[in-house]
Amino acid sequence: MSENRTSGLRRGARVAGVGAAAAVALGLMSTGAANADVFVPLPDGQKVGPNVTVTRTGEHAVISPSLAANGAGRVVWVSGNAIADVAVTPEGTVGPNNGATGAPGTNNSSTHGASQINTGYIVGCQVAIADNAISAGVSGSVNLDGGSVGGSIGLQLGPGEVKFVQIDSKDITKPGVYSVEYQDAEIQIQGCAGYAQARSYTVVEIIGDHYSKTTLYGAPFSIG
């Protein structure tokens, strides 16, 4: 068994610890301030699929008001570790990648000659993001290729819209354990005057004669 690990977006200015709560809890990082950041610890999760076990650990979010101060914007920093323990997969050859389209039914992922782990967030404005969110009205995606892109991800959302934010992905070319880790990846949300909600997703696609797609969702959390 081989082990491969990739670090996603990192922001060194913020350090947040993961609480031991089993359910979503909210706590102010600083007290006495109306605009204090909100720390959201999120529970670990696991899903077993054909020839793969998908696990998410250490997930948390830090939510801040937008610097625009217009009531329709907010910022969230997300962290976590998505792991795929792959028992069986063909030794595929990585080919041209047309990217994740975010179209209904695609799980915001695409196969390109090799199996793959793909992780990110589903973000909605004035909509509760349930397990069937991917088959609901998805209006596009915001993608980051690779884990070395700096800066933040800007997302424009209107009422009732749901969009994907892909944090990172990793090709799986042989059986083994593959990890995608990210720390304080910044997502800026604008245009949503109502409440916003998000939840993580991790998709593992196994190519070959016995094709499978296993999706693990994280717990939904409010972005204000």
Secondary structure, DSSP 4 states (H G I P E B T S, - for coil): -EEEEEEEEE-TT---PPP--SS---EESSSS-TT--EEEE---EEEEETTEEEEEEEEEEEEEE-TT-SSS-EEEEEEEEEEEEES----------------TTSTT---SSSEEEEEEEEEEESS---TTGGGS-EEEEEE--SS---S-EEEE--TT-EEEEEEEEEEE-SSEEEEEEEEEEEEEEES--S-EEEEEEEEEEE-STT-EEEEEE---EE--
